[in-house]
Amino acid sequence: MKNMRFAAIAALAVLGAAGTQVWAADGSAEAGKKKTQMCAGCHGLEGFRTAYPVVYSVPKLGGQNANYIVAALKAYKSGDRNHPSMRGIAGSLSDQDMADLAAYYSAVGQ
């Protein structure tokens, strides 16, 4: 079931990258940079792993496809992806916040 969800999100991200669906088009990298505090505590540390609820390697966000970031955040917010910390963070984000963060992280590279 998790693999199916990941495949669906990845497919949506690919479609978005191809121009069929664009979620992050209205994002502002400048605005996104001002919203990264909640992300940097985990995603900003090289090789960071969480210990709750299980040991999980935290992915780097820099250089990710903007549409993929938005799709992932929306999936956490809706409960389609289930990680307690990410559900809480994504649940507090507006669509504009998600687009701004995606624009920033996709622009900063790795």
N, CA, C and O atoms as a printed pandas DataFrame, in Angstrom:
     atom_number atom_name residue_name chain_id  residue_number  x_coord  y_coord  z_coord
0              1         N          MET        A               1    0.824   -1.186    0.000
1              2        CA          MET        A               1    0.000    0.000    0.000
2              3         C          MET        A               1    0.871    1.253    0.000
3              4         O          MET        A               1    0.586    2.204   -0.728
4              5         N          LYS        A               2    1.938    1.263    0.817
5              6        CA          LYS        A               2    2.821    2.433    0.848
6              7         C          LYS        A               2    3.485    2.638   -0.503
7              8         O          LYS        A               2    3.623    3.769   -0.971
8              9         N          ASN        A               3    3.903    1.525   -1.137
9             10        CA          ASN        A               3    4.542    1.640   -2.447
10            11         C          ASN        A               3    3.584    2.198   -3.485
11            12         O          ASN        A               3    3.988    2.951   -4.371
12            13         N          MET        A               4    2.310    1.829   -3.373
13            14        CA          MET        A               4    1.321    2.348   -4.311
14            15         C          MET        A               4    1.139    3.847   -4.120
15            16         O          MET        A               4    1.024    4.589   -5.095
16            17         N          ARG        A               5    1.112    4.294   -2.866
17            18        CA          ARG        A               5    0.976    5.728   -2.597
18            19         C          ARG        A               5    2.176    6.487   -3.131
19            20         O          ARG        A               5    2.030    7.535   -3.760
20            21         N          PHE        A               6    3.373    5.948   -2.876
21            22        CA          PHE        A               6    4.581    6.604   -3.362
22            23         C          PHE        A               6    4.565    6.669   -4.882
23            24         O          PHE        A               6    4.908    7.698   -5.465
24            25         N          ALA        A               7    4.167    5.571   -5.529
25            26        CA          ALA        A               7    4.114    5.544   -6.991
26            27         C          ALA        A               7    3.123    6.571   -7.516
27            28         O          ALA        A               7    3.391    7.238   -8.515
28            29         N          ALA        A               8    1.988    6.702   -6.854
29            30        CA          ALA        A               8    0.987    7.682   -7.292
30            31         C          ALA        A               8    1.521    9.102   -7.144
31            32         O          ALA        A               8    1.334    9.929   -8.036
32            33         N          ILE        A               9    2.182    9.390   -6.029
33            34        CA          ILE        A               9    2.737   10.730   -5.810
34            35         C          ILE        A               9    3.849   11.001   -6.818
35            36         O          ILE        A               9    3.934   12.095   -7.376
36            37         N          ALA        A              10    4.697   10.008   -7.048
37            38        CA          ALA        A              10    5.775   10.180   -8.019
38            39         C          ALA        A              10    5.213   10.410   -9.418
39            40         O          ALA        A              10    5.726   11.244  -10.165
40            41         N          ALA        A              11    4.155    9.669   -9.777
41            42        CA          ALA        A              11    3.546    9.847  -11.092
42            43         C          ALA        A              11    2.965   11.245  -11.231
43            44         O          ALA        A              11    3.101   11.874  -12.280
44            45         N          LEU        A              12    2.326   11.729  -10.190
45            46        CA          LEU        A              12    1.780   13.082  -10.233
46            47         C          LEU        A              12    2.887   14.114  -10.374
47            48         O          LEU        A              12    2.731   15.105  -11.088
48            49         N          ALA        A              13    3.999   13.886   -9.698
49            50        CA          ALA        A              13    5.122   14.812   -9.801
50            51         C          ALA        A              13    5.683   14.819  -11.221
51            52         O          ALA        A              13    6.018   15.879  -11.750
52            53         N          VAL        A              14    5.787   13.650  -11.836
53            54        CA          VAL        A              14    6.281   13.568  -13.209
54            55         C          VAL        A              14    5.325   14.281  -14.147
55            56         O          VAL        A              14    5.756   15.033  -15.021
56            57         N          LEU        A              15    4.023   14.050  -13.972
57            58        CA          LEU        A              15    3.046   14.743  -14.804
58            59         C          LEU        A              15    3.169   16.251  -14.623
59            60         O          LEU        A              15    3.085   17.012  -15.587
60            61         N          GLY        A              16    3.369   16.674  -13.381
61            62        CA          GLY        A              16    3.536   18.104  -13.122
62            63         C          GLY        A              16    4.762   18.645  -13.818
63            64         O          GLY        A              16    4.729   19.733  -14.393
64            65         N          ALA        A              17    5.846   17.887  -13.769
65            66        CA          ALA        A              17    7.073   18.332  -14.416
66            67         C          ALA        A              17    6.894   18.410  -15.924
67            68         O          ALA        A              17    7.558   19.205  -16.590
68            69         N          ALA        A              18    5.998   17.587  -16.467
69            70        CA          ALA        A              18    5.772   17.587  -17.904
70            71         C          ALA        A              18    4.804   18.672  -18.345
71            72         O          ALA        A              18    4.597   18.866  -19.543
72            73         N          GLY        A              19    4.214   19.373  -17.405
73            74        CA          GLY        A              19    3.332   20.466  -17.745
74            75         C          GLY        A              19    1.851   20.118  -17.690
75            76         O          GLY        A              19    1.010   20.987  -17.920
76            77         N          THR        A              20    1.513   18.872  -17.392
77            78        CA          THR        A              20    0.117   18.476  -17.322
78            79         C          THR        A              20   -0.561   19.066  -16.101
79            80         O          THR        A              20   -1.712   19.495  -16.172
80            81         N          GLN        A              21    0.133   19.089  -15.002
81            82        CA          GLN        A              21   -0.415   19.614  -13.748
82            83         C          GLN        A              21    0.692   20.419  -13.089
83            84         O          GLN        A              21    1.782   19.889  -12.870
84            85         N          VAL        A              22    0.451   21.654  -12.774
85            86        CA          VAL        A              22    1.477   22.479  -12.155
86            87         C          VAL        A              22    0.961   22.992  -10.833
87            88         O          VAL        A              22    0.061   23.830  -10.790
88            89         N          TRP        A              23    1.535   22.485   -9.746
89            90        CA          TRP        A              23    1.118   22.892   -8.409
90            91         C          TRP        A              23    1.989   24.016   -7.866
91            92         O          TRP        A              23    1.500   24.871   -7.128
92            93         N          ALA        A              24    3.231   24.029   -8.209
93            94        CA          ALA        A              24    4.170   24.953   -7.583
94            95         C          ALA        A              24    4.431   26.200   -8.424
95            96         O          ALA        A              24    5.336   26.975   -8.115
96            97         N          ALA        A              25    3.663   26.396   -9.464
97            98        CA          ALA        A              25    3.928   27.488  -10.399
98            99         C          ALA        A              25    3.857   28.861   -9.752
99           100         O          ALA        A              25    4.565   29.774  -10.177
100          101         N          ASP        A              26    3.034   29.026   -8.749
101          102        CA          ASP        A              26    2.867   30.335   -8.121
102          103         C          ASP        A              26    3.757   30.530   -6.902
103          104         O          ASP        A              26    3.586   31.494   -6.157
104          105         N          GLY        A              27    4.700   29.628   -6.696
105          106        CA          GLY        A              27    5.573   29.742   -5.536
106          107         C          GLY        A              27    6.644   30.794   -5.712
107          108         O          GLY        A              27    7.106   31.050   -6.824
108          109         N          SER        A              28    7.035   31.402   -4.604
109          110        CA          SER        A              28    8.092   32.404   -4.587
110          111         C          SER        A              28    9.257   31.863   -3.770
111          112         O          SER        A              28    9.120   31.608   -2.574
112          113         N          ALA        A              29   10.401   31.689   -4.419
113          114        CA          ALA        A              29   11.591   31.198   -3.710
114          115         C          ALA        A              29   11.986   32.163   -2.592
115          116         O          ALA        A              29   12.414   31.736   -1.520
116          117         N          GLU        A              30   11.843   33.450   -2.845
117          118        CA          GLU        A              30   12.180   34.456   -1.826
118          119         C          GLU        A              30   11.282   34.307   -0.597
119          120         O          GLU        A              30   11.763   34.352    0.535
120          121         N          ALA        A              31    9.991   34.132   -0.817
121          122        CA          ALA        A              31    9.058   33.929    0.301
122          123         C          ALA        A              31    9.327   32.590    0.974
123          124         O          ALA        A              31    9.247   32.477    2.197
124          125         N          GLY        A              32    9.647   31.574    0.172
125          126        CA          GLY        A              32    9.924   30.249    0.719
126          127         C          GLY        A              32   11.126   30.234    1.640
127          128         O          GLY        A              32   11.130   29.539    2.657
128          129         N          LYS        A              33   12.145   30.998    1.286
129          130        CA          LYS        A              33   13.361   31.065    2.114
130          131         C          LYS        A              33   13.027   31.539    3.531
131          132         O          LYS        A              33   13.658   31.111    4.498
132          133         N          LYS        A              34   12.042   32.414    3.649
133          134        CA          LYS        A              34   11.643   32.944    4.954
134          135         C          LYS        A              34   10.813   31.949    5.754
135          136         O          LYS        A              34   10.527   32.185    6.928
136          137         N          LYS        A              35   10.422   30.839    5.129
137          138        CA          LYS        A              35    9.551   29.856    5.786
138          139         C          LYS        A              35   10.267   28.542    6.097
139          140         O          LYS        A              35    9.619   27.560    6.458
140          141         N          THR        A              36   11.585   28.513    5.964
141          142        CA          THR        A              36   12.323   27.249    6.081
142          143         C          THR        A              36   12.690   26.847    7.508
143          144         O          THR        A              36   13.227   25.758    7.714
144          145         N          GLN        A              37   12.415   27.690    8.487
145          146        CA          GLN        A              37   12.841   27.383    9.856
146          147         C          GLN        A              37   12.320   26.020   10.312
147          148         O          GLN        A              37   13.045   25.267   10.961
148          149         N          MET        A              38   11.083   25.703    9.980
149          150        CA          MET        A              38   10.497   24.444   10.439
150          151         C          MET        A              38   11.099   23.250    9.715
151          152         O          MET        A              38   10.997   22.123   10.201
152          153         N          CYS        A              39   11.718   23.470    8.576
153          154        CA          CYS        A              39   12.300   22.383    7.793
154          155         C          CYS        A              39   13.758   22.120    8.188
155          156         O          CYS        A              39   14.208   20.975    8.232
156          157         N          ALA        A              40   14.469   23.188    8.468
157          158        CA          ALA        A              40   15.921   23.118    8.643
158          159         C          ALA        A              40   16.356   22.259    9.824
159          160         O          ALA        A              40   17.443   21.683    9.799
160          161         N          GLY        A              41   15.531   22.166   10.846
161          162        CA          GLY        A              41   15.897   21.391   12.026
162          163         C          GLY        A              41   16.179   19.929   11.733
163          164         O          GLY        A              41   16.981   19.300   12.423
164          165         N          CYS        A              42   15.533   19.388   10.726
165          166        CA          CYS        A              42   15.763   17.989   10.340
166          167         C          CYS        A              42   16.406   17.892    8.959
167          168         O          CYS        A              42   17.421   17.219    8.783
168          169         N          HIS        A              43   15.805   18.570    7.984
169          170        CA          HIS        A              43   16.258   18.451    6.604
170          171         C          HIS        A              43   17.551   19.216    6.338
171          172         O          HIS        A              43   18.192   19.002    5.309
172          173         N          GLY        A              44   17.938   20.092    7.239
173          174        CA          GLY        A              44   19.145   20.875    7.034
174          175         C          GLY        A              44   20.399   20.250    7.616
175          176         O          GLY        A              44   21.481   20.829    7.511
176          177         N          LEU        A              45   20.278   19.087    8.222
177          178        CA          LEU        A              45   21.418   18.429    8.843
178          179         C          LEU        A              45   21.870   17.246    8.002
179          180         O          LEU        A              45   21.081   16.341    7.731
180          181         N          GLU        A              46   23.105   17.242    7.595
181          182        CA          GLU        A              46   23.664   16.169    6.780
182          183         C          GLU        A              46   23.580   14.829    7.506
183          184         O          GLU        A              46   24.062   14.700    8.631
184          185         N          GLY        A              47   22.972   13.838    6.869
185          186        CA          GLY        A              47   22.902   12.496    7.426
186          187         C          GLY        A              47   21.978   12.340    8.618
187          188         O          GLY        A              47   22.081   11.349    9.341
188          189         N          PHE        A              48   21.073   13.294    8.848
189          190        CA          PHE        A              48   20.191   13.242   10.014
190          191         C          PHE        A              48   19.202   12.097    9.904
191          192         O          PHE        A              48   18.681   11.805    8.828
192          193         N          ARG        A              49   18.952   11.449   11.047
193          194        CA          ARG        A              49   17.945   10.392   11.143
194          195         C          ARG        A              49   17.067   10.697   12.339
195          196         O          ARG        A              49   17.552   11.101   13.395
196          197         N          THR        A              50   15.774   10.501   12.163
197          198        CA          THR        A              50   14.862   10.678   13.290
198          199         C          THR        A              50   14.765    9.365   14.039
199          200         O          THR        A              50   15.080    8.309   13.489
200          201         N          ALA        A              51   14.339    9.420   15.268
201          202        CA          ALA        A              51   14.155    8.203   16.063
202          203         C          ALA        A              51   12.696    8.013   16.435
203          204         O          ALA        A              51   12.364    7.081   17.167
204          205         N          TYR        A              52   11.815    8.884   15.943
205          206        CA          TYR        A              52   10.404    8.753   16.277
206          207         C          TYR        A              52    9.569    8.845   15.015
207          208         O          TYR        A              52    9.798    9.767   14.233
208          209         N          PRO        A              53    8.658    7.996   14.768
209          210        CA          PRO        A              53    8.304    6.805   15.551
210          211         C          PRO        A              53    9.250    5.642   15.302
211          212         O          PRO        A              53    9.318    4.720   16.115
212          213         N          VAL        A              54    9.975    5.669   14.203
213          214        CA          VAL        A              54   11.009    4.667   13.927
214          215         C          VAL        A              54   12.213    5.413   13.374
215          216         O          VAL        A              54   12.121    6.592   13.034
216          217         N          VAL        A              55   13.342    4.719   13.287
217          218        CA          VAL        A              55   14.521    5.355   12.709
218          219         C          VAL        A              55   14.255    5.583   11.224
219          220         O          VAL        A              55   13.890    4.657   10.499
220          221         N          TYR        A              56   14.439    6.803   10.787
221          222        CA          TYR        A              56   14.099    7.214    9.437
222          223         C          TYR        A              56   15.140    8.199    8.948
223          224         O          TYR        A              56   15.400    9.204    9.610
224          225         N          SER        A              57   15.734    7.930    7.809
225          226        CA          SER        A              57   16.700    8.868    7.226
226          227         C          SER        A              57   15.940   10.030    6.617
227          228         O          SER        A              57   15.024    9.833    5.819
228          229         N          VAL        A              58   16.314   11.217    6.985
229          230        CA          VAL        A              58   15.627   12.426    6.519
230          231         C          VAL        A              58   16.203   12.829    5.164
231          232         O          VAL        A              58   17.414   13.010    5.041
232          233         N          PRO        A              59   15.356   12.971    4.151
233          234        CA          PRO        A              59   15.868   13.317    2.821
234          235         C          PRO        A              59   16.274   14.780    2.701
235          236         O          PRO        A              59   15.756   15.650    3.401
236          237         N          LYS        A              60   17.210   15.023    1.799
237          238        CA          LYS        A              60   17.585   16.407    1.477
238          239         C          LYS        A              60   16.485   17.004    0.624
239          240         O          LYS        A              60   15.898   16.313   -0.208
240          241         N          LEU        A              61   16.205   18.261    0.820
241          242        CA          LEU        A              61   15.168   18.938    0.043
242          243         C          LEU        A              61   15.738   19.735   -1.124
243          244         O          LEU        A              61   15.083   19.883   -2.155
244          245         N          GLY        A              62   16.948   20.244   -0.965
245          246        CA          GLY        A              62   17.558   21.056   -2.014
246          247         C          GLY        A              62   17.696   20.291   -3.316
247          248         O          GLY        A              62   18.232   19.184   -3.349
248          249         N          GLY        A              63   17.206   20.894   -4.382
249          250        CA          GLY        A              63   17.314   20.277   -5.695
250          251         C          GLY        A              63   16.155   19.368   -6.056
251          252         O          GLY        A              63   16.091   18.870   -7.180
252          253         N          GLN        A              64   15.237   19.142   -5.127
253          254        CA          GLN        A              64   14.072   18.309   -5.436
254          255         C          GLN        A              64   13.162   19.036   -6.421
255          256         O          GLN        A              64   13.162   20.266   -6.478
256          257         N          ASN        A              65   12.397   18.288   -7.187
257          258        CA          ASN        A              65   11.410   18.854   -8.091
258          259         C          ASN        A              65   10.333   19.559   -7.274
259          260         O          ASN        A              65    9.803   18.988   -6.321
260          261         N          ALA        A              66   10.010   20.788   -7.638
261          262        CA          ALA        A              66    9.043   21.589   -6.875
262          263         C          ALA        A              66    7.681   20.920   -6.801
263          264         O          ALA        A              66    7.048   20.931   -5.746
264          265         N          ASN        A              67    7.221   20.340   -7.897
265          266        CA          ASN        A              67    5.917   19.688   -7.883
266          267         C          ASN        A              67    5.913   18.458   -6.972
267          268         O          ASN        A              67    4.907   18.155   -6.331
268          269         N          TYR        A              68    7.032   17.763   -6.924
269          270        CA          TYR        A              68    7.144   16.620   -6.019
270          271         C          TYR        A              68    7.044   17.081   -4.565
271          272         O          TYR        A              68    6.357   16.448   -3.764
272          273         N          ILE        A              69    7.721   18.173   -4.220
273          274        CA          ILE        A              69    7.664   18.686   -2.848
274          275         C          ILE        A              69    6.232   19.045   -2.475
275          276         O          ILE        A              69    5.764   18.685   -1.395
276          277         N          VAL        A              70    5.539   19.746   -3.353
277          278        CA          VAL        A              70    4.148   20.117   -3.079
278          279         C          VAL        A              70    3.290   18.868   -2.928
279          280         O          VAL        A              70    2.482   18.780   -2.004
280          281         N          ALA        A              71    3.459   17.894   -3.834
281          282        CA          ALA        A              71    2.667   16.661   -3.764
282          283         C          ALA        A              71    2.921   15.921   -2.455
283          284         O          ALA        A              71    1.987   15.406   -1.840
284          285         N          ALA        A              72    4.180   15.868   -2.029
285          286        CA          ALA        A              72    4.509   15.187   -0.782
286          287         C          ALA        A              72    3.893   15.912    0.417
287          288         O          ALA        A              72    3.325   15.272    1.302
288          289         N          LEU        A              73    4.003   17.236    0.448
289          290        CA          LEU        A              73    3.416   18.005    1.552
290          291         C          LEU        A              73    1.901   17.843    1.595
291          292         O          LEU        A              73    1.318   17.706    2.671
292          293         N          LYS        A              74    1.268   17.860    0.431
293          294        CA          LYS        A              74   -0.188   17.658    0.391
294          295         C          LYS        A              74   -0.550   16.256    0.882
295          296         O          LYS        A              74   -1.559   16.079    1.565
296          297         N          ALA        A              75    0.266   15.268    0.539
297          298        CA          ALA        A              75    0.004   13.897    0.983
298          299         C          ALA        A              75    0.159   13.775    2.502
299          300         O          ALA        A              75   -0.616   13.061    3.139
300          301         N          TYR        A              76    1.134   14.449    3.086
301          302        CA          TYR        A              76    1.258   14.457    4.547
302          303         C          TYR        A              76    0.058   15.146    5.175
303          304         O          TYR        A              76   -0.501   14.660    6.159
304          305         N          LYS        A              77   -0.333   16.265    4.614
305          306        CA          LYS        A              77   -1.459   17.030    5.166
306          307         C          LYS        A              77   -2.754   16.229    5.118
307          308         O          LYS        A              77   -3.547   16.279    6.058
308          309         N          SER        A              78   -2.975   15.494    4.038
309          310        CA          SER        A              78   -4.212   14.723    3.888
310          311         C          SER        A              78   -4.181   13.402    4.645
311          312         O          SER        A              78   -5.224   12.784    4.860
312          313         N          GLY        A              79   -2.990   12.964    5.051
313          314        CA          GLY        A              79   -2.868   11.687    5.738
314          315         C          GLY        A              79   -2.501   10.535    4.815
315          316         O          GLY        A              79   -2.363    9.400    5.270
316          317         N          ASP        A              80   -2.340   10.814    3.508
317          318        CA          ASP        A              80   -1.920    9.764    2.579
318          319         C          ASP        A              80   -0.488    9.313    2.860
319          320         O          ASP        A              80   -0.132    8.161    2.614
320          321         N          ARG        A              81    0.315   10.218    3.370
321          322        CA          ARG        A              81    1.647    9.867    3.879
322          323         C          ARG        A              81    1.571   10.033    5.380
323          324         O          ARG        A              81    0.935   10.959    5.885
324          325         N          ASN        A              82    2.230    9.124    6.093
325          326        CA          ASN        A              82    2.044    9.128    7.536
326          327         C          ASN        A              82    3.373    9.166    8.277
327          328         O          ASN        A              82    4.005    8.133    8.496
328          329         N          HIS        A              83    3.779   10.339    8.650
329          330        CA          HIS        A              83    4.904   10.530    9.570
330          331         C          HIS        A              83    4.435   11.615   10.528
331          332         O          HIS        A              83    4.118   12.721   10.090
332          333         N          PRO        A              84    4.384   11.324   11.832
333          334        CA          PRO        A              84    3.776   12.276   12.784
334          335         C          PRO        A              84    4.316   13.695   12.708
335          336         O          PRO        A              84    3.539   14.650   12.716
336          337         N          SER        A              85    5.615   13.851   12.635
337          338        CA          SER        A              85    6.190   15.204   12.590
338          339         C          SER        A              85    5.796   15.915   11.306
339          340         O          SER        A              85    5.397   17.080   11.330
340          341         N          MET        A              86    5.908   15.213   10.189
341          342        CA          MET        A              86    5.580   15.827    8.908
342          343         C          MET        A              86    4.086   16.107    8.784
343          344         O          MET        A              86    3.697   17.113    8.191
344          345         N          ARG        A              87    3.253   15.244    9.328
345          346        CA          ARG        A              87    1.806   15.511    9.287
346          347         C          ARG        A              87    1.496   16.787   10.043
347          348         O          ARG        A              87    0.686   17.596    9.590
348          349         N          GLY        A              88    2.130   16.976   11.191
349          350        CA          GLY        A              88    1.903   18.187   11.973
350          351         C          GLY        A              88    2.378   19.432   11.257
351          352         O          GLY        A              88    1.688   20.452   11.248
352          353         N          ILE        A              89    3.544   19.355   10.663
353          354        CA          ILE        A              89    4.094   20.513    9.957
354          355         C          ILE        A              89    3.272   20.813    8.708
355          356         O          ILE        A              89    2.861   21.953    8.494
356          357         N          ALA        A              90    3.033   19.801    7.888
357          358        CA          ALA        A              90    2.278   20.020    6.651
358          359         C          ALA        A              90    0.854   20.491    6.951
359          360         O          ALA        A              90    0.279   21.271    6.192
360          361         N          GLY        A              91    0.297   20.016    8.050
361          362        CA          GLY        A              91   -1.052   20.423    8.419
362          363         C          GLY        A              91   -1.165   21.904    8.707
363          364         O          GLY        A              91   -2.252   22.475    8.623
364          365         N          SER        A              92   -0.054   22.526    9.044
365          366        CA          SER        A              92   -0.068   23.957    9.356
366          367         C          SER        A              92    0.208   24.827    8.128
367          368         O          SER        A              92    0.142   26.053    8.213
368          369         N          LEU        A              93    0.517   24.201    6.987
369          370        CA          LEU        A              93    0.896   24.953    5.796
370          371         C          LEU        A              93   -0.296   25.219    4.882
371          372         O          LEU        A              93   -1.151   24.355    4.687
372          373         N          SER        A              94   -0.338   26.416    4.333
373          374        CA          SER        A              94   -1.325   26.734    3.299
374          375         C          SER        A              94   -0.779   26.247    1.957
375          376         O          SER        A              94    0.394   25.886    1.854
376          377         N          ASP        A              95   -1.623   26.239    0.940
377          378        CA          ASP        A              95   -1.158   25.888   -0.399
378          379         C          ASP        A              95   -0.055   26.844   -0.856
379          380         O          ASP        A              95    0.894   26.431   -1.521
380          381         N          GLN        A              96   -0.186   28.121   -0.497
381          382        CA          GLN        A              96    0.838   29.103   -0.875
382          383         C          GLN        A              96    2.150   28.817   -0.160
383          384         O          GLN        A              96    3.218   28.916   -0.764
384          385         N          ASP        A              97    2.081   28.460    1.128
385          386        CA          ASP        A              97    3.296   28.092    1.862
386          387         C          ASP        A              97    4.006   26.938    1.173
387          388         O          ASP        A              97    5.223   26.965    0.991
388          389         N          MET        A              98    3.234   25.919    0.790
389          390        CA          MET        A              98    3.805   24.747    0.129
390          391         C          MET        A              98    4.469   25.140   -1.186
391          392         O          MET        A              98    5.581   24.700   -1.477
392          393         N          ALA        A              99    3.794   25.963   -1.975
393          394        CA          ALA        A              99    4.352   26.402   -3.254
394          395         C          ALA        A              99    5.625   27.223   -3.051
395          396         O          ALA        A              99    6.585   27.083   -3.809
396          397         N          ASP        A             100    5.629   28.076   -2.031
397          398        CA          ASP        A             100    6.809   28.903   -1.753
398          399         C          ASP        A             100    7.988   28.043   -1.314
399          400         O          ASP        A             100    9.104   28.225   -1.800
400          401         N          LEU        A             101    7.748   27.114   -0.404
401          402        CA          LEU        A             101    8.819   26.226    0.053
402          403         C          LEU        A             101    9.359   25.396   -1.106
403          404         O          LEU        A             101   10.570   25.223   -1.245
404          405         N          ALA        A             102    8.460   24.889   -1.927
405          406        CA          ALA        A             102    8.878   24.090   -3.082
406          407         C          ALA        A             102    9.711   24.915   -4.048
407          408         O          ALA        A             102   10.715   24.430   -4.571
408          409         N          ALA        A             103    9.308   26.153   -4.288
409          410        CA          ALA        A             103   10.075   27.022   -5.185
410          411         C          ALA        A             103   11.475   27.263   -4.623
411          412         O          ALA        A             103   12.456   27.238   -5.367
412          413         N          TYR        A             104   11.568   27.494   -3.326
413          414        CA          TYR        A             104   12.874   27.736   -2.707
414          415         C          TYR        A             104   13.763   26.499   -2.798
415          416         O          TYR        A             104   14.883   26.573   -3.303
416          417         N          TYR        A             105   13.259   25.353   -2.306
417          418        CA          TYR        A             105   14.101   24.168   -2.248
418          419         C          TYR        A             105   14.466   23.648   -3.631
419          420         O          TYR        A             105   15.552   23.095   -3.807
420          421         N          SER        A             106   13.595   23.808   -4.611
421          422        CA          SER        A             106   13.953   23.344   -5.943
422          423         C          SER        A             106   15.015   24.237   -6.581
423          424         O          SER        A             106   15.735   23.804   -7.481
424          425         N          ALA        A             107   15.109   25.470   -6.121
425          426        CA          ALA        A             107   16.076   26.416   -6.685
426          427         C          ALA        A             107   17.443   26.351   -6.026
427          428         O          ALA        A             107   18.431   26.742   -6.648
428          429         N          VAL        A             108   17.539   25.872   -4.787
429          430        CA          VAL        A             108   18.818   25.938   -4.073
430          431         C          VAL        A             108   19.774   24.819   -4.436
431          432         O          VAL        A             108   20.945   24.881   -4.062
432          433         N          GLY        A             109   19.330   23.818   -5.137
433          434        CA          GLY        A             109   20.224   22.727   -5.503
434          435         C          GLY        A             109   20.605   21.893   -4.307
435          436         O          GLY        A             109   20.040   22.033   -3.223
436          437         N          GLN        A             110   21.564   21.028   -4.518
437          438        CA          GLN        A             110   21.952   20.111   -3.443
438          439         C          GLN        A             110   23.159   20.655   -2.787
439          440         O          GLN        A             110   23.675   20.053   -1.846
